[in-house]
Amino acid sequence: MIEKVVPTLAALALVPALGAQAPAAPSPSAPPRPFSLDDLSRVRDVREPQISPDGAWVAYTVSSPDTAEDRSKSAVWMASWDGTRNVRLTTSKPGEHTPRWSPDGRWLAFLSSREDEHTQLWLLDRLGGEGRKATTLPSDVDDYAWAPDGKRIALVAEDADTAKPKTPLPIVIDRFQFKQDEGGYLGKQRRHLYVLDVESGKTTMLTPGDYDELLPAWSPDGKSLAFVSKRRPDFDRDSNWDLYVIDAAPGGGAAPRPLTTFEGPDNDPDTESRPAWSPDGRSIAYLQGGPLKLIYYAVLKLAVVPAAGGAPRILTAALDRNVASPVWSADGSSITFLLEDDRAVGLARVPAAGGAIERLVSGPRVVSAFAAGANGKLAVLASAPLVPAEVFALDGTTLRPLSHQNDEWLSRVKLGAVEPISFKSRDGTAVNGSWSSRTRAAAPAGASGFPRRSSRTGGTRTPRTYSPQSTTWWRRDSPIPRGWESAGGATAGSSRTT
């Protein structure tokens, strides 16, 4: 009983020690003013909810633009489960992101480049004290996952680029995929799995070689790691990712064992959906894509494969909608996941043995992430056309607010109305996924309507959804002129449009 009480008390003790900074309460005195360009830098971007093991707190990140330094700054916060407290935990200039609790709830880990030219893993002790750097790798830590015993952490880090001449060398292109969006030109560096011993700080590479290994997930007994890779010649030429399992014992030296052989993407890392072990360790839930010829247009399906190997079962074969982020229930009887459906992204659940899909969160909103906790608790990150994403507790089918990062700003600004609109294609098929935004409530006097500016985007997988990012008041590249209406629609083939 004492072990369960200490983490909660320690979290409360952190409030004065870390200088709690809750969002200011809305002021009812000033009437809402029209939205302006300056408001784009006032929106707080909330992400990455993580429930503490005792279920008392939800950690999350808050990012906001720094116009002076022309970059976004991020910090780790946490909200109490009853929604009465929001506490800022980190304040460094470089910022922090990707918070995750240790299994016993004592440590809150995060990634940061504070005190280092590379992003490293840091640990914050809930019993008090400053955060400590847990890794000193010569390259960025991109991802990590706690082992069930809390004594080890699986890391994803890229090979170090040790060649740093004073004069940049010519770029040599010798691979099929030589460039990547946002990342730039690709070299010979690969991202590998490492295992960190938390107590000693020793880091051991688990998967050397010429391949990328991503999205590690520990088995419940802590003996194995599942991950995603393309371990074949000419892997640049397609997106045929597969699921693998490897012995995670120190010095094991075992070769990764392939679990999937489907000729298409199994758990494509672009989905950012980690493989999920069942509580008994016998099965792994993941996302199966479609045939390679369909590239991004294939529907992502929820699949379950035996951890020992064998044929996968598709749980959403009859569902013509993309799914993401599978999480098993504590008793292993069901799997919860994100579900796209007609401009919205909700939360759904399906029996692990197969059966009818139950929708837990639906309606005109976008659930972009969720976290499962003890006793069936679910924390949800959700947004709506006129409400930036915030963290909510899911009580039955009701979303109860936990974070209030944008409440004060929303109370001061008047946003234009946003309405869903639809079109019919040449063959009469209805195409949705569009919106109409207005910066004033009524058309100008004597006018039959609003002057309209059309914004057309999409292709491949660019969606138009019920989220602020899909409405033009949010878009920094194309704000709506005052008194105008803006209409936008995704091009044919985009995701979430029908």
C-alpha positions in Angstrom: 0.0 0.0 0.0 2.9 2.4 0.9 4.5 1.9 -2.6 1.2 3.0 -4.2 0.9 6.1 -2.1 4.5 7.4 -2.3 4.4 8.3 -6.1 1.3 10.3 -5.7 2.6 12.2 -2.7 5.9 12.8 -4.5 4.2 14.2 -7.5 2.3 16.7 -5.3 5.6 17.6 -3.7 7.0 18.5 -7.1 4.5 21.3 -7.5 6.2 23.9 -5.3 9.7 22.5 -6.0 9.4 23.0 -9.7 7.5 26.3 -9.7 4.0 25.2 -10.9 2.8 27.3 -13.8 -0.8 26.6 -14.6 -2.4 28.4 -17.5 -4.0 31.7 -16.6 -7.8 31.6 -15.9 -9.9 33.2 -18.6 -10.8 36.9 -18.0 -14.5 37.7 -18.7 -14.0 41.4 -18.7 -12.8 42.1 -22.3 -15.1 41.1 -25.2 -13.6 38.6 -27.8 -11.6 40.4 -30.5 -11.2 39.3 -34.2 -8.5 36.8 -34.9 -5.2 38.3 -36.1 -1.8 37.1 -37.5 -0.2 37.6 -34.0 -2.6 34.9 -32.7 -0.8 32.3 -34.6 2.1 32.6 -32.1 -0.3 32.4 -29.1 -1.7 28.9 -29.8 -0.2 26.2 -27.5 0.4 22.9 -29.2 -0.5 20.1 -26.8 0.8 16.5 -27.5 1.9 13.2 -26.2 -0.4 12.3 -23.3 1.0 9.6 -20.9 -0.8 8.3 -17.8 1.3 7.6 -14.7 1.2 4.0 -13.5 -0.9 5.0 -10.4 -3.4 6.7 -12.7 -3.2 10.0 -10.7 -1.4 12.1 -13.3 -1.2 12.6 -17.1 2.1 13.9 -18.5 2.0 15.8 -21.8 4.0 18.3 -23.8 3.2 21.9 -24.7 4.9 23.7 -27.6 4.6 27.3 -28.5 6.4 29.4 -31.2 9.3 31.6 -30.2 9.2 34.4 -32.8 12.5 35.9 -31.6 14.4 32.8 -32.2 12.3 31.5 -35.0 11.7 28.1 -33.5 9.2 26.2 -31.4 9.9 25.5 -27.7 8.5 22.5 -25.9 8.1 21.7 -22.2 6.8 18.8 -20.2 3.6 19.3 -18.1 1.4 17.1 -16.1 -2.3 17.3 -15.2 -4.0 15.6 -12.2 -6.6 13.0 -13.2 -9.4 15.1 -11.6 -8.3 18.0 -13.8 -7.8 20.5 -11.0 -4.0 20.8 -11.3 -1.7 21.5 -14.3 2.0 21.6 -13.4 4.9 22.6 -15.6 7.8 20.2 -14.9 10.6 21.4 -17.3 11.8 24.9 -18.2 15.1 24.6 -20.0 15.8 26.8 -23.1 16.4 23.9 -25.5 13.1 22.3 -24.5 11.9 18.8 -23.7 9.6 16.3 -25.4 8.5 12.6 -25.5 7.7 12.1 -21.8 7.3 8.5 -20.5 6.8 7.1 -17.0 8.9 4.3 -15.6 6.8 1.2 -14.8 7.0 1.9 -11.0 6.1 5.5 -11.5 9.2 6.9 -9.8 10.9 8.3 -12.9 9.5 10.5 -15.7 11.8 10.2 -18.7 12.0 12.7 -21.6 14.2 13.7 -24.5 16.2 17.0 -24.6 19.3 18.5 -26.0 20.0 20.5 -22.9 23.7 20.5 -22.0 24.5 18.6 -25.2 24.7 19.1 -28.9 22.7 15.9 -29.4 19.2 14.9 -28.0 19.7 12.6 -25.0 17.5 10.7 -22.6 16.9 12.4 -19.3 15.3 11.1 -16.1 13.3 13.2 -13.6 12.9 11.7 -10.1 9.4 12.2 -8.7 10.9 12.0 -5.2 12.6 15.3 -5.9 15.8 16.8 -7.3 17.0 17.9 -10.7 16.7 15.8 -13.9 19.8 13.8 -14.7 21.2 12.9 -18.1 20.9 9.1 -18.7 22.7 8.8 -22.0 25.8 10.4 -23.6 25.5 8.9 -27.1 27.4 10.6 -30.0 24.1 11.0 -31.9 20.5 11.9 -31.2 18.2 9.5 -29.3 15.1 9.4 -31.5 12.9 7.1 -29.5 12.8 4.9 -26.4 10.8 2.4 -24.4 11.0 1.3 -20.8 11.4 -2.4 -20.0 8.7 -3.9 -17.8 11.2 -4.2 -14.9 12.1 -0.5 -15.1 15.8 -1.4 -15.0 16.5 -1.1 -18.7 15.4 1.2 -21.6 15.4 0.4 -25.3 16.8 3.3 -27.3 16.7 4.1 -31.0 19.8 6.2 -32.1 21.5 6.8 -35.5 25.1 6.0 -36.3 27.3 9.0 -35.4 28.5 11.1 -38.3 32.2 11.4 -37.3 33.3 13.1 -40.5 33.2 16.8 -39.8 35.6 18.6 -42.2 35.9 22.3 -42.0 34.8 22.5 -45.7 31.7 20.5 -46.5 32.5 17.6 -48.9 30.5 17.0 -52.1 27.3 14.9 -51.6 27.8 11.5 -53.1 24.5 9.8 -54.1 24.9 6.0 -54.1 21.5 4.8 -52.8 18.1 4.6 -54.4 16.4 6.8 -51.8 18.9 9.5 -51.3 16.7 12.2 -49.8 13.9 12.5 -47.3 11.4 15.2 -46.4 12.6 17.4 -43.6 15.7 15.2 -43.1 17.5 16.2 -46.3 20.1 14.1 -48.0 20.6 10.6 -46.7 24.0 9.1 -46.0 25.1 5.7 -44.8 24.1 6.2 -41.2 21.5 3.8 -39.9 19.2 3.9 -36.8 19.8 1.0 -34.4 18.5 -0.4 -31.2 20.4 0.0 -28.0 19.7 -1.1 -24.4 20.5 1.2 -21.5 21.1 -0.1 -18.0 19.4 2.6 -15.9 21.5 2.1 -12.8 25.0 1.9 -14.4 24.3 4.1 -17.4 25.9 1.6 -19.7 24.5 1.5 -23.2 24.8 -1.6 -25.4 24.0 -1.9 -29.1 21.6 -4.6 -29.8 21.2 -4.5 -33.7 24.4 -3.5 -35.5 24.5 -3.7 -39.3 23.2 -1.9 -42.5 19.5 -1.6 -41.6 17.2 0.7 -39.7 15.5 -0.7 -36.7 12.6 1.4 -35.3 9.6 1.4 -32.9 10.9 -1.0 -30.2 8.3 -2.7 -28.0 9.2 -4.9 -25.0 7.5 -8.3 -24.4 5.7 -8.4 -21.0 8.4 -10.7 -19.5 11.1 -8.3 -20.6 13.0 -11.0 -22.5 12.3 -9.9 -26.1 11.9 -6.7 -28.2 9.7 -6.4 -31.2 10.7 -3.8 -33.8 10.1 -2.8 -37.4 12.8 -3.0 -40.1 13.5 -3.7 -43.8 16.3 -6.3 -43.6 16.8 -7.1 -47.2 18.9 -6.0 -50.2 17.8 -2.8 -51.9 15.5 -1.9 -49.1 15.3 1.7 -50.4 13.2 0.6 -53.4 9.9 0.0 -51.6 8.0 0.4 -48.3 7.9 -3.4 -47.5 8.5 -3.0 -43.7 8.3 -6.1 -41.6 8.0 -7.0 -37.9 10.9 -8.7 -36.1 11.6 -10.0 -32.6 15.0 -10.2 -31.0 16.3 -11.6 -27.7 16.9 -8.5 -25.5 19.1 -10.2 -22.9 22.5 -8.5 -22.4 25.2 -10.0 -24.6 22.7 -12.4 -26.1 23.9 -11.8 -29.7 20.8 -13.5 -31.2 19.8 -12.7 -34.7 16.4 -10.9 -35.2 13.6 -13.3 -36.1 11.1 -12.1 -38.8 7.4 -12.3 -37.8 5.7 -11.1 -40.9 6.2 -11.9 -44.6 3.4 -9.9 -46.2 4.4 -8.2 -49.5 3.5 -4.8 -48.3 4.2 -2.5 -45.3 3.7 -4.2 -41.9 3.7 -1.4 -39.3 5.1 1.3 -41.6 7.0 3.7 -39.2 5.4 6.7 -40.9 2.2 5.8 -39.0 4.1 6.2 -35.7 2.2 3.2 -34.3 4.3 1.0 -32.1 3.7 -2.8 -32.2 1.7 -3.9 -29.1 2.3 -7.1 -27.2 -0.7 -8.9 -25.6 -0.6 -9.0 -21.8 0.2 -12.8 -21.9 3.1 -12.2 -24.4 1.6 -14.6 -27.0 0.5 -12.2 -29.7 1.5 -8.8 -31.2 -1.0 -6.3 -32.6 0.2 -4.1 -35.5 -0.9 -2.4 -38.7 -0.9 -4.2 -42.0 -0.9 -2.0 -45.2 -1.9 -3.0 -48.7 -0.1 -4.3 -51.8 3.0 -2.3 -52.7 1.5 -1.1 -56.0 -1.1 0.9 -54.0 1.7 2.8 -52.1 0.0 5.3 -49.7 -3.5 4.7 -50.9 -3.9 1.3 -49.3 -6.1 1.0 -46.2 -4.3 0.3 -42.9 -5.8 -2.7 -41.2 -5.4 -4.0 -37.6 -3.7 -7.3 -37.5 -2.6 -9.7 -34.8 0.3 -12.2 -35.3 1.5 -15.0 -32.9 4.7 -13.9 -31.2 6.1 -17.4 -31.9 5.4 -17.0 -35.6 2.5 -17.9 -37.8 -0.2 -16.4 -40.0 -1.7 -13.1 -38.9 -5.3 -12.5 -38.3 -6.9 -9.3 -39.7 -9.4 -7.9 -37.2 -10.7 -5.0 -39.4 -10.8 -6.7 -42.8 -14.3 -5.5 -43.5 -13.6 -2.0 -42.4 -12.9 0.4 -45.2 -11.2 2.9 -42.9 -7.6 3.4 -41.7 -6.7 2.5 -38.1 -3.7 3.3 -36.0 -2.0 3.0 -32.5 -3.4 -0.3 -31.2 -3.3 -0.9 -27.4 -4.4 -4.1 -25.7 -6.8 -4.1 -22.7 -5.3 -5.2 -19.4 -7.1 -8.6 -19.6 -6.2 -9.1 -23.3 -9.8 -9.4 -24.3 -9.9 -6.3 -26.6 -7.8 -3.8 -28.6 -8.4 -0.1 -28.6 -7.2 1.9 -31.6 -7.6 5.2 -33.5 -10.2 5.1 -36.3 -10.5 7.5 -39.3 -14.0 8.1 -40.6 -15.2 10.9 -42.9 -13.1 13.9 -41.8 -13.0 12.7 -38.2 -10.6 10.5 -36.2 -12.2 8.7 -33.2 -11.4 6.0 -30.8 -12.7 2.5 -31.2 -12.4 -1.0 -29.7 -12.6 -4.5 -31.1 -12.6 -7.9 -29.4 -9.1 -9.6 -29.7 -10.8 -12.7 -31.0 -12.6 -10.6 -33.7 -16.1 -9.2 -33.9 -18.0 -6.0 -33.9 -16.2 -2.7 -33.6 -17.4 -0.5 -30.7 -16.9 3.3 -31.2 -15.8 4.9 -27.9 -15.2 8.5 -29.2 -16.9 9.8 -32.4 -18.3 13.0 -33.8 -16.8 16.0 -35.6 -13.4 15.9 -33.8 -9.9 14.5 -34.3 -8.4 12.2 -31.7 -4.7 12.3 -32.5 -3.3 10.3 -29.6 -4.4 8.4 -26.5 -2.9 6.6 -23.5 -4.2 3.6 -21.5 -3.7 3.4 -17.7 -4.6 1.3 -14.7 -8.2 0.2 -14.2 -9.2 0.9 -17.7 -8.4 4.6 -17.6 -7.9 6.4 -21.0 -6.4 9.8 -21.6 -7.3 11.2 -25.0 -5.7 14.1 -27.1 -8.6 15.6 -29.0 -9.3 18.7 -31.1 -12.2 20.3 -33.0 -12.3 22.8 -35.8 -12.3 25.8 -33.4 -10.6 24.2 -30.5 -6.8 23.3 -30.5 -5.9 19.9 -29.1 -6.1 19.3 -25.4 -5.9 16.3 -23.0 -9.1 14.7 -21.8 -10.1 11.8 -19.6 -12.5 9.5 -21.2 -15.4 8.8 -18.8 -17.5 6.2 -20.5 -18.1 8.0 -23.8 -17.7 11.5 -22.3 -14.5 13.6 -22.7 -13.7 15.4 -19.5 -11.0 18.2 -19.9 -7.7 17.7 -18.1 -5.5 20.3 -19.7 -6.5 23.9 -20.3 -3.6 25.3 -22.2 -5.6 27.3 -24.7 -8.6 28.3 -22.6 -7.4 31.8 -21.8 -6.5 32.5 -25.5 -9.8 31.2 -26.7 -11.7 33.4 -24.3 -10.1 36.5 -25.9 -10.4 35.8 -29.6 -13.4 35.3 -31.9 -12.7 32.7 -34.6 -14.5 32.5 -37.9 -17.2 29.9 -38.4 -16.1 26.5 -39.9 -18.6 24.4 -41.8 -18.1 21.0 -43.5 -18.9 21.0 -47.2 -19.1 18.2 -49.7 -18.9 17.8 -53.5 -19.9 15.2 -56.0 -17.4 13.7 -58.4 -18.2 13.1 -62.1 -19.8 9.7 -61.4 -22.0 11.1 -58.6 -19.9 9.8 -55.7 -20.0 12.2 -52.7 -16.5 13.4 -51.7 -16.1 14.9 -48.2 -13.1 16.1 -46.3 -13.6 19.8 -47.1 -14.4 22.9 -45.0 -15.6 26.4 -45.4 -14.2 29.1 -43.1 -15.6 32.6 -42.6 -14.0 35.5 -40.7 -17.4 37.2 -40.1 -20.8 36.0 -39.2 -22.8 37.6 -42.1 -22.1 38.7 -45.7 -21.5 42.4 -46.4 -24.6 44.6 -46.8 -26.1 44.3 -50.2 -23.9 41.3 -51.2 -25.3 37.9 -52.2 -22.5 36.1 -50.4 -18.9 36.3 -49.3 -15.9 36.9 -51.5 -14.3 33.5 -51.6 -10.8 32.2 -51.8 -10.3 28.6 -52.7 -7.5 26.5 -51.3 -6.9 23.1 -52.8 -4.4 20.7 -51.4 -3.9 17.0 -50.9 -3.0 14.1 -53.0 -1.5 10.9 -51.5 -2.5 11.1 -47.8 -3.1 14.7 -47.0 -6.4 14.9 -45.2 -9.0 17.5 -44.5 -10.3 16.8 -41.0 -12.3 18.3 -38.1 -9.1 19.8 -36.6 -7.6 23.3 -36.4 -4.7 22.3 -38.7 -7.2 21.7 -41.5 -9.0 25.0 -41.1 -7.5 28.2 -42.5 -7.5 30.2 -39.3 -4.7 27.9 -38.1 -2.7 27.8 -41.3 0.2 30.1 -41.2 0.8 30.0 -44.9 -2.6 31.2 -46.0 -4.6 33.2 -43.5 -8.1 34.3 -44.5 -8.5 38.0 -45.4 -11.0 39.7 -43.1 -14.5 39.7 -44.5 -13.7 36.8 -46.8 -14.7 33.1 -47.0 -12.2 30.4 -47.6 -13.2 27.0 -49.0 -10.8 24.1 -49.3 -10.8 20.5 -50.3 -8.5 17.6 -50.5 -7.7 16.3 -54.0 -9.0 12.9 -55.2 -7.2 10.0 -53.5 -6.6 11.8 -50.2 -7.2 10.0 -47.0 -10.4 10.5 -44.9 -12.4 12.1 -47.6 -15.3 9.7 -48.1 
